[in-house]
Amino acid sequence: MPYVERNSSGEIISARLVPSATADEWVEPGSAELAALTGISPPKPDPGNVRASLEHSDQGLIRVLEDLIDTLLAKDVICFTDLPLPAQNRLLQRRSLRDSLNRNADLLDDDSGLL
């Protein structure tokens, strides 16, 4: 949930998996502010284990690359079909997974004031 919404005091009040009109600021998933909101601190990689550190940083980098590809596609710099077929398939698979997560998050995030 790296896209956050802040109140007038600058405190994070909500987080989403995708940007929205009110939550368009991206923060690092391991940020202290996000951990304070969720109450969940991400596991810290063992500094002595370079492989674990790389894997931990890969998670954030993957999201950056997805956003970069989406931006290039939106600006018509590249076409989706310009990408190799395996890359297209992986991106479509991740989009499908993210859409599924977003649908579930929207169900939990629906604050219609009924309660």
Buried (B, 14 or more C-beta within 10 A) or exposed (E): BBBBBBEEEEEBEBBBBBBEEEBEEBBEBBBEBBEEBEEEEBEEBEEEEEEBBEEBEEEBEEBEEBEEBEEBBEEEEEEEEEBEEEEEEEBEEEEEEBEEEBEEBEEEEEEEEEE
